[in-house]
């Protein structure tokens, strides 16, 4: 039987059908068996019910993106599946599994030429007291992919810790599906895993990874208002903060949450808020206050499709413009972006470090793909960053909160520290913090706030730079995964090209970018938005010798490695 290094499976059904539960169990079973994997959630904008699908890629090596095609789509039912059929690309080599009691697949799926196999999910589940069709589908997909049955059982036992009748029914239903898998016809299975134990790997979402990185970075206060797709970050952080002596407050809205966060940070506690595009818009004035008063704060924007309410449950990278340019006045600040689920740990930890060290707001641009996807990853390295907030000493008669220093950073007094009280607000001020409308004070403080970002040493974390050659791909965020896979395919065909995945978007790093692109004559800028925002930002902030070309598309459809690979292959032709 043919074996593959990765297999892509989709499980679809109406709300309440349990497809997300089954997808998570499939991912956990893969981890138990020594594999890696990624599960992407897709659903409509409804509060409850409606369509839903778990898009799962299982692999022998770490994966950060979906593949070009799905090997199998199993549908518990066909309700509204046509609404996101484009997100589950199939082909003649694909297998579609459906319950005959639910009727035939909709024309949108039948048109792709995939082979259809019927599996009586509900009838099989009905024969088991307490059995569920999604557990039958779980067993069938695990059997098709070649996951050991005991790994699936271990995943069930780990999830249903109370055991009892519910666990027994789920195991029995899973085994029925597993037994049916060989009857569904030929199917390419996963190659044997490359070693590794479940204990050496983590299964987590990007939102959870971001929360963990923030806590490891020192965050001890969070104020936020729930918003899709950032809510899971807050749900994870609430109990986690309590374990380390911190606290999370659900504010009444985004304006309150950013101001509470600023208040906590002003009081000396590293603080964070999380939101999505609509919330970031509301926070822009308070972020300007953070710049003027030099108050450290981290804002995580888990981007979704916009503008306005847009499509709350889908992904896009269209908040780059507001993140970099959305503050009134000259307001230098930090903008960062993780490039994978596991990179959310390091990037958030780094963002907290930079905000605290530079006394500046840091906006972190994740997105729905990264935030709500779950992945089996190697345990992240414990990367610590030296430095931190520079604090004022008590009873310093010469203390000036906004003193003009060579680095641009001046000591910050914690309220209540004797002898170093000062005024902090959004008004322009002199070095002591006294409000001032004088031109020399304004210019001096503008220069100070800009200088501390311009002179900071961001080291090698500013970007992931890989490969060599006269061609390059510049990208950021969740587009990094498909770009990296496309470049691997291109290199296998003899085409040499470099990857530059930006982790620090602002401030711009012209000298580092020049070194990364030394000798490059042509570069492709890959991003997921309608207006080619990164391309335009690069042209505004960098002087590049390479010719820049754009590969961009808005959400919600993800950019796939095959699309980028085809573009690079055309570049390599004489």
C-alpha positions as CSV (number, residue, x, y, z in Angstrom):
1,X,0.0,0.0,0.0
2,X,1.3,3.5,-0.9
3,X,2.6,5.5,2.0
4,X,2.9,9.3,2.3
5,X,4.8,11.7,4.6
6,X,1.5,13.6,5.2
7,X,-2.2,12.9,4.8
8,X,-4.9,15.5,4.8
9,X,-8.4,14.6,6.2
10,X,-11.5,16.7,6.6
11,X,-14.5,16.0,8.8
12,X,-17.6,18.1,8.2
13,X,-21.1,18.3,9.6
14,X,-23.7,20.6,11.1
15,X,-23.3,22.4,14.4
16,X,-23.5,19.9,17.3
17,X,-22.4,17.0,15.1
18,X,-19.1,16.8,17.0
19,X,-16.7,17.2,14.1
20,X,-14.4,19.5,16.1
21,X,-14.3,17.0,18.9
22,X,-13.4,14.2,16.5
23,X,-10.8,16.4,14.8
24,X,-9.1,17.1,18.1
25,X,-9.1,13.4,18.9
26,X,-7.6,12.6,15.6
27,X,-4.8,15.0,16.3
28,X,-4.2,13.7,19.7
29,X,-4.2,10.1,18.4
30,X,-1.5,11.2,15.9
31,X,0.6,12.6,18.7
32,X,0.2,9.4,20.7
33,X,1.4,7.4,17.7
34,X,4.5,9.7,17.2
35,X,3.3,11.9,14.4
36,X,2.9,15.6,14.0
37,X,-0.2,17.4,12.8
38,X,-2.3,20.5,12.4
39,X,-6.1,21.0,12.7
40,X,-7.7,24.1,11.2
41,X,-11.2,25.1,12.3
42,X,-13.7,26.4,9.8
43,X,-17.3,27.4,10.5
44,X,-19.8,30.0,9.5
45,X,-20.5,33.2,11.5
46,X,-23.4,31.8,13.4
47,X,-23.5,31.7,17.2
48,X,-24.7,28.2,17.3
49,X,-25.6,25.5,14.7
50,X,-24.8,25.9,11.0
51,X,-21.9,24.3,9.2
52,X,-18.5,23.3,10.6
53,X,-15.5,21.4,9.5
54,X,-12.2,20.2,11.1
55,X,-9.4,20.3,8.5
56,X,-6.6,18.0,9.7
57,X,-3.2,17.3,8.2
58,X,-1.2,14.5,9.8
59,X,2.5,14.2,9.0
60,X,5.8,12.6,9.9
61,X,7.5,16.0,10.3
62,X,6.2,19.3,11.8
63,X,3.6,21.1,9.6
64,X,2.4,24.7,9.8
65,X,0.0,24.8,6.9
66,X,-2.7,22.9,5.0
67,X,-1.8,20.9,1.8
68,X,-3.1,21.6,-1.7
69,X,-5.7,18.8,-1.6
70,X,-7.5,16.7,0.9
71,X,-7.1,12.9,0.6
72,X,-10.5,12.3,2.3
73,X,-13.6,14.2,3.3
74,X,-15.9,12.4,5.7
75,X,-19.3,14.1,6.3
76,X,-21.5,13.3,9.3
77,X,-24.2,15.2,7.3
78,X,-24.2,17.5,4.3
79,X,-25.9,20.5,6.0
80,X,-24.6,23.7,4.4
81,X,-21.3,22.1,3.4
82,X,-21.5,23.9,0.0
83,X,-20.8,27.1,1.9
84,X,-17.2,26.2,2.5
85,X,-16.6,23.5,-0.1
86,X,-13.9,25.8,-1.6
87,X,-12.0,25.6,1.7
88,X,-11.8,21.8,1.3
89,X,-10.1,21.3,-2.1
90,X,-10.6,17.8,-3.5
91,X,-9.5,16.1,-6.7
92,X,-10.0,12.9,-8.6
93,X,-7.6,11.1,-6.3
94,X,-9.7,12.1,-3.2
95,X,-12.2,10.0,-1.3
96,X,-15.5,11.4,-0.1
97,X,-17.2,9.4,2.6
98,X,-20.9,10.0,3.5
99,X,-23.8,8.5,5.2
100,X,-26.3,7.1,2.7
101,X,-29.1,8.1,5.1
102,X,-28.1,11.7,4.4
103,X,-28.5,11.5,0.6
104,X,-25.9,12.0,-2.1
105,X,-23.0,14.6,-1.8
106,X,-24.0,18.1,-3.0
107,X,-23.0,19.0,-6.6
108,X,-20.3,21.3,-5.4
109,X,-18.4,18.2,-4.2
110,X,-19.4,15.8,-6.9
111,X,-18.0,18.1,-9.6
112,X,-14.4,17.6,-8.4
113,X,-14.4,13.9,-9.6
114,X,-13.6,12.5,-6.2
115,X,-14.5,8.8,-5.5
116,X,-17.5,8.4,-3.3
117,X,-17.9,5.7,-0.6
118,X,-21.0,5.3,1.6
119,X,-20.6,4.6,5.4
120,X,-23.8,4.2,7.5
121,X,-22.5,6.4,10.3
122,X,-25.8,6.9,12.1
123,X,-26.9,3.3,11.7
124,X,-23.7,1.9,13.1
125,X,-23.7,4.4,16.0
126,X,-27.4,3.5,16.8
127,X,-26.4,-0.1,17.4
128,X,-24.3,1.0,20.4
129,X,-26.1,2.5,23.5
130,X,-24.8,6.0,23.8
131,X,-22.9,5.8,20.5
132,X,-22.3,8.8,18.3
133,X,-21.7,9.0,14.5
134,X,-18.7,11.3,14.9
135,X,-16.9,8.6,16.8
136,X,-17.6,6.1,14.0
137,X,-16.2,8.7,11.6
138,X,-13.2,9.2,13.9
139,X,-12.4,5.5,13.7
140,X,-12.8,5.3,9.9
141,X,-10.5,8.3,9.3
142,X,-7.9,6.9,11.7
143,X,-8.0,3.5,10.0
144,X,-7.7,5.1,6.6
145,X,-4.7,7.1,7.6
146,X,-3.0,4.2,9.3
147,X,-3.1,5.4,12.9
148,X,-2.9,2.5,15.4
149,X,-6.2,1.7,17.1
150,X,-4.6,1.8,20.5
151,X,-3.4,5.4,19.9
152,X,-7.0,6.4,19.1
153,X,-8.2,4.7,22.3
154,X,-5.5,6.5,24.3
155,X,-6.7,9.8,22.9
156,X,-10.3,9.0,23.9
157,X,-9.2,7.9,27.4
158,X,-7.1,11.1,27.8
159,X,-10.1,13.3,26.8
160,X,-12.8,11.4,28.6
161,X,-11.0,11.1,31.9
162,X,-14.1,10.2,33.9
163,X,-14.4,7.0,31.8
164,X,-17.6,5.0,32.4
165,X,-20.3,4.3,29.9
166,X,-19.6,7.4,27.7
167,X,-16.0,6.3,27.2
168,X,-17.0,2.7,26.5
169,X,-19.6,3.8,24.0
170,X,-17.1,6.1,22.2
171,X,-14.5,3.3,22.1
172,X,-17.0,0.8,20.7
173,X,-18.2,3.3,18.0
174,X,-14.6,4.2,17.1
175,X,-13.8,0.5,16.7
176,X,-16.7,0.0,14.4
177,X,-15.5,2.8,12.1
178,X,-11.9,1.4,12.3
179,X,-13.2,-2.0,11.1
180,X,-15.1,-0.3,8.2
181,X,-12.0,1.6,6.9
182,X,-10.6,-1.2,4.7
183,X,-14.0,-1.5,3.0
184,X,-13.8,2.1,1.7
185,X,-11.3,1.2,-0.9
186,X,-7.6,1.9,-1.5
187,X,-6.1,4.8,0.4
188,X,-2.6,6.1,0.9
189,X,-1.5,5.7,4.5
190,X,1.0,7.6,6.6
191,X,4.6,6.4,6.5
192,X,6.0,5.2,9.8
193,X,6.7,8.0,12.3
194,X,10.2,9.4,12.6
195,X,10.5,8.7,16.3
196,X,9.7,10.9,19.3
197,X,7.5,10.5,22.3
198,X,4.2,12.1,23.1
199,X,5.8,13.6,26.2
200,X,8.3,15.5,24.1
201,X,5.6,17.2,22.1
202,X,2.8,19.6,22.8
203,X,-0.6,19.9,21.4
204,X,-1.9,23.4,21.6
205,X,-3.5,26.2,19.7
206,X,-1.9,29.5,18.7
207,X,-4.1,31.4,21.1
208,X,-2.9,29.1,23.9
209,X,0.7,29.4,22.8
210,X,0.4,33.2,22.8
211,X,-1.0,33.2,26.3
212,X,1.8,30.9,27.5
213,X,4.5,33.1,25.9
214,X,3.0,36.2,27.5
215,X,3.0,34.6,30.9
216,X,6.6,33.4,30.4
217,X,7.5,36.9,29.4
218,X,6.2,38.3,32.7
219,X,2.6,39.4,32.0
220,X,0.6,39.3,35.2
221,X,-2.5,41.4,34.3
222,X,-4.9,41.1,31.4
223,X,-8.0,43.1,30.8
224,X,-10.0,42.3,27.7
225,X,-13.4,42.1,26.1
226,X,-14.3,38.8,24.4
227,X,-14.2,38.8,20.6
228,X,-13.8,36.1,18.0
229,X,-11.1,34.8,17.3
230,X,-9.2,36.1,20.3
231,X,-11.5,34.8,23.0
232,X,-9.7,31.4,23.4
233,X,-6.5,33.3,24.4
234,X,-8.4,35.0,27.2
235,X,-10.1,31.7,28.3
236,X,-6.7,30.0,28.5
237,X,-5.0,32.9,30.4
238,X,-7.6,33.3,33.1
239,X,-6.8,30.2,35.1
240,X,-3.2,30.2,34.0
241,X,-2.7,33.8,35.4
242,X,-4.2,32.7,38.7
243,X,-1.6,30.0,39.1
244,X,1.2,32.6,38.9
245,X,-0.4,35.3,41.1
246,X,-1.8,37.3,38.2
247,X,-5.4,38.3,37.3
248,X,-7.6,38.6,34.3
249,X,-10.5,41.1,34.2
250,X,-13.3,41.0,31.6
251,X,-13.9,44.6,30.8
252,X,-17.2,46.1,29.6
253,X,-15.7,47.0,26.2
254,X,-12.4,47.4,24.3
255,X,-12.0,51.0,25.4
256,X,-12.1,50.0,29.1
257,X,-9.9,47.0,28.5
258,X,-7.0,48.9,27.0
259,X,-7.2,51.6,29.6
260,X,-7.3,49.1,32.5
261,X,-4.2,47.5,30.9
262,X,-2.4,50.8,30.7
263,X,-3.3,51.5,34.4
264,X,-1.9,48.1,35.5
265,X,1.3,48.7,33.5
266,X,1.6,52.3,34.9
267,X,1.5,50.7,38.3
268,X,4.4,48.4,37.5
269,X,2.8,45.2,36.4
270,X,3.5,43.9,32.9
271,X,0.1,43.9,31.2
272,X,-1.7,42.7,28.0
273,X,-5.0,42.9,26.2
274,X,-6.2,40.8,23.3
275,X,-8.7,41.6,20.6
276,X,-9.4,41.5,16.9
277,X,-9.6,44.1,14.2
278,X,-12.7,46.0,15.4
279,X,-11.3,46.2,18.9
280,X,-7.9,47.4,17.7
281,X,-9.7,50.3,16.0
282,X,-11.3,51.3,19.2
283,X,-8.0,51.1,21.1
284,X,-6.0,53.4,18.8
285,X,-6.4,56.5,20.9
286,X,-5.3,54.8,24.1
287,X,-2.3,53.3,22.2
288,X,-1.3,56.9,21.4
289,X,-1.5,57.6,25.1
290,X,0.8,54.7,25.7
291,X,3.3,56.2,23.2
292,X,3.1,59.7,24.7
293,X,3.3,58.6,28.4
294,X,5.8,55.8,27.5
295,X,3.8,53.1,29.2
296,X,4.6,49.5,28.2
297,X,1.7,47.4,26.9
298,X,1.1,44.4,24.7
299,X,-1.9,44.2,22.4
300,X,-2.6,40.9,20.6
301,X,-4.7,41.3,17.5
302,X,-6.0,37.9,16.3
303,X,-7.0,39.1,12.9
304,X,-10.1,38.1,11.1
305,X,-11.7,39.0,7.8
306,X,-12.8,42.7,7.6
307,X,-13.6,45.5,7.3
308,X,-16.1,46.2,10.1
309,X,-17.6,43.0,11.5
310,X,-16.5,41.2,8.3
311,X,-16.4,37.4,8.7
312,X,-15.5,36.8,12.3
313,X,-14.7,33.1,12.0
314,X,-12.4,33.3,9.0
315,X,-8.7,34.4,8.6
316,X,-7.0,37.3,6.8
317,X,-3.9,39.5,7.2
318,X,-5.5,42.8,6.6
319,X,-4.8,44.7,9.8
320,X,-1.2,45.5,8.9
321,X,-2.1,49.0,7.8
322,X,-3.9,50.0,11.0
323,X,-1.3,48.3,13.2
324,X,1.6,50.2,11.6
325,X,-0.1,53.5,10.7
326,X,-3.3,53.7,12.7
327,X,-2.2,56.1,15.5
328,X,-2.6,59.8,15.1
329,X,0.4,62.0,15.3
330,X,4.0,60.8,15.1
331,X,3.6,57.7,17.4
332,X,6.4,55.2,17.0
333,X,5.6,51.8,18.4
334,X,6.3,48.1,17.9
335,X,4.5,45.7,15.6
336,X,5.3,42.0,15.6
337,X,3.9,38.9,14.0
338,X,4.4,35.2,14.9
339,X,4.8,32.9,11.9
340,X,3.5,29.6,13.2
341,X,1.4,28.1,16.1
342,X,4.5,27.3,18.1
343,X,6.2,30.6,17.2
344,X,3.4,32.4,19.1
345,X,5.2,31.3,22.3
346,X,8.5,33.0,21.4
347,X,7.0,36.1,19.7
348,X,4.7,36.9,22.6
349,X,7.6,36.5,25.1
350,X,9.7,38.7,22.9
351,X,6.9,41.3,22.6
352,X,6.6,41.6,26.3
353,X,10.3,42.0,26.7
354,X,10.5,44.7,24.0
355,X,7.5,46.6,25.4
356,X,9.0,46.6,28.9
357,X,12.5,47.4,27.9
358,X,11.6,50.1,25.5
359,X,8.6,51.4,27.4
360,X,6.5,51.3,24.3
361,X,3.3,49.7,23.1
362,X,3.7,46.5,21.1
363,X,1.0,45.3,18.8
364,X,1.2,41.6,17.9
365,X,-0.5,40.5,14.7
366,X,-1.7,36.9,14.9
367,X,-4.7,35.7,12.8
368,X,-7.6,33.3,13.0
369,X,-5.6,30.6,11.2
370,X,-2.9,30.7,13.8
371,X,-5.0,31.5,16.8
372,X,-7.7,28.9,16.5
373,X,-5.7,26.1,14.8
374,X,-4.3,23.3,17.0
375,X,-0.9,21.7,16.2
376,X,1.3,18.9,17.5
377,X,4.7,20.6,17.9
378,X,8.0,19.9,19.4
379,X,8.4,21.3,22.9
380,X,9.4,25.0,22.3
381,X,12.8,26.0,23.4
382,X,12.8,28.2,26.6
383,X,14.2,31.4,25.1
384,X,14.7,34.1,27.6
385,X,15.5,37.7,26.8
386,X,17.9,39.9,28.9
387,X,16.7,43.3,30.1
388,X,13.4,44.6,31.4
389,X,11.8,47.8,32.6
390,X,14.2,50.5,33.8
391,X,12.9,51.7,37.2
392,X,13.6,54.9,39.1
393,X,15.1,54.8,42.5
394,X,13.4,56.5,45.5
395,X,14.2,60.0,46.7
396,X,16.0,61.1,43.6
397,X,15.9,64.9,43.8
398,X,17.1,65.2,40.2
399,X,14.5,62.7,38.8
400,X,13.1,63.5,35.4
401,X,10.6,60.9,34.1
402,X,11.1,61.8,30.5
403,X,14.8,62.8,30.6
404,X,16.5,63.0,27.3
405,X,18.9,60.1,27.2
406,X,21.2,58.7,24.5
407,X,19.1,55.5,24.2
408,X,15.8,57.3,24.4
409,X,14.8,55.2,27.5
410,X,14.5,57.0,30.9
411,X,13.7,55.4,34.3
412,X,10.1,54.9,35.1
413,X,8.9,55.5,38.6
414,X,6.3,53.2,40.1
415,X,3.4,55.2,41.7
416,X,4.0,55.5,45.5
417,X,7.8,55.5,45.3
418,X,8.9,58.3,47.6
419,X,10.4,61.4,46.1
420,X,9.9,60.6,42.4
421,X,6.2,61.6,41.7
422,X,5.5,62.9,38.2
423,X,2.6,63.7,35.9
424,X,1.7,61.2,33.2
425,X,-1.0,61.9,30.7
426,X,-1.5,62.4,26.9
427,X,-0.4,66.0,26.9
428,X,3.0,66.8,25.5
429,X,5.4,67.5,28.3
430,X,8.9,68.5,29.2
431,X,11.5,66.2,30.7
432,X,9.9,66.3,34.2
433,X,6.5,65.4,32.8
434,X,5.0,68.9,33.2
435,X,2.6,69.6,30.3
436,X,4.2,71.9,27.8
437,X,3.1,73.5,24.5
438,X,6.6,74.7,23.7
439,X,8.1,73.7,20.3
440,X,11.5,72.7,21.7
441,X,9.9,70.3,24.2
442,X,7.7,68.7,21.6
443,X,10.6,68.2,19.3
444,X,12.8,66.8,22.0
445,X,10.2,64.3,23.1
446,X,9.4,63.3,19.5
447,X,13.1,62.6,19.0
448,X,13.3,60.7,22.3
449,X,10.4,58.4,21.5
450,X,11.6,57.7,18.0
451,X,15.3,57.2,19.1
452,X,14.6,54.4,21.5
453,X,13.1,52.2,18.8
454,X,15.6,53.3,16.1
455,X,18.6,52.5,18.3
456,X,17.3,49.3,19.9
457,X,19.2,46.1,19.0
458,X,16.6,43.6,17.9
459,X,19.1,40.9,17.2
460,X,18.4,38.0,14.9
461,X,14.8,37.6,16.0
462,X,13.6,40.2,13.6
463,X,13.0,37.6,10.9
464,X,13.5,34.0,9.9
465,X,16.0,34.1,7.0
466,X,16.7,30.8,5.2
467,X,18.1,29.6,1.9
468,X,20.2,31.2,-0.8
469,X,20.0,32.2,-4.4
470,X,19.1,35.2,-6.5
471,X,15.3,34.7,-5.9
472,X,13.6,35.3,-2.6
473,X,10.1,35.2,-1.0
474,X,9.2,37.8,1.6
475,X,6.3,37.0,3.8
476,X,4.9,37.2,7.3
477,X,2.6,35.5,9.8
478,X,0.6,32.4,8.8
479,X,1.7,32.7,5.1
480,X,5.1,31.5,6.3
481,X,4.1,27.8,6.4
482,X,2.9,27.5,2.8
483,X,5.9,29.6,1.6
484,X,8.4,27.4,3.4
485,X,6.8,24.2,1.9
486,X,6.7,25.8,-1.6
487,X,10.4,26.7,-1.3
488,X,11.2,23.1,-0.3
489,X,9.4,21.8,-3.4
490,X,11.3,24.3,-5.6
491,X,14.7,23.4,-4.1
492,X,13.9,19.7,-4.8
493,X,13.6,20.7,-8.5
494,X,16.9,22.6,-8.4
495,X,15.5,26.1,-8.0
496,X,17.4,28.0,-5.3
497,X,15.5,30.7,-3.4
498,X,15.5,32.4,0.0
499,X,12.9,32.9,2.6
500,X,12.5,36.1,4.7
501,X,9.7,35.8,7.1
502,X,9.3,39.0,9.1
503,X,8.7,38.7,12.8
504,X,9.4,42.4,13.6
505,X,7.4,44.5,11.2
506,X,7.9,47.9,12.9
507,X,10.2,49.5,13.3
508,X,11.7,48.7,9.9
509,X,15.1,47.1,9.8
510,X,16.7,48.3,6.5
511,X,20.3,47.2,7.3
512,X,19.2,43.7,8.3
513,X,16.9,43.4,5.3
514,X,19.7,44.5,3.0
515,X,21.9,41.8,4.3
516,X,19.2,39.2,4.0
517,X,18.6,40.1,0.4
518,X,22.2,40.7,-0.6
519,X,22.5,39.4,-4.2
520,X,18.8,38.9,-4.7
521,X,17.5,40.3,-8.0
522,X,13.8,39.3,-7.7
523,X,11.6,38.9,-4.7
524,X,8.0,37.7,-4.3
525,X,5.9,39.3,-1.5
526,X,3.3,36.8,-0.3
527,X,0.4,37.9,2.0
528,X,-3.3,37.3,2.6
529,X,-5.1,40.6,2.0
530,X,-6.7,42.4,-0.8
531,X,-4.6,45.5,-0.9
532,X,-1.0,44.1,-1.0
533,X,-0.4,45.9,2.3
534,X,3.0,44.3,3.1
535,X,4.3,45.1,-0.4
536,X,3.3,48.7,-0.1
537,X,4.8,48.9,3.4
538,X,8.1,47.5,2.2
539,X,8.2,50.0,-0.7
540,X,7.6,52.8,1.8
541,X,10.0,51.8,4.5
542,X,12.9,50.1,2.6
543,X,15.2,50.9,-0.3
544,X,15.6,47.5,-1.9
545,X,17.7,46.6,-5.0
546,X,15.6,43.6,-5.7
547,X,12.5,43.9,-8.0
548,X,9.4,43.2,-5.8
549,X,6.4,41.4,-7.1
550,X,3.2,40.6,-5.3
551,X,1.3,37.4,-4.6
552,X,-1.7,38.4,-2.5
553,X,-5.3,37.3,-2.0
554,X,-7.8,38.2,0.7
555,X,-9.3,35.6,3.1
556,X,-11.0,33.4,3.9
557,X,-9.4,30.9,1.5
558,X,-5.9,30.1,2.7
559,X,-2.9,30.5,0.5
560,X,-1.6,27.0,-0.4
561,X,2.0,25.9,-1.1
562,X,1.2,24.7,-4.6
563,X,0.1,28.2,-5.7
564,X,3.4,29.7,-4.6
565,X,5.4,26.8,-6.0
566,X,3.9,27.3,-9.4
567,X,4.8,31.0,-9.4
568,X,8.4,30.2,-8.4
569,X,8.6,27.5,-11.1
570,X,7.6,30.0,-13.7
571,X,10.4,32.3,-12.4
572,X,12.9,29.5,-12.9
573,X,12.1,28.9,-16.5
574,X,14.3,30.5,-19.2
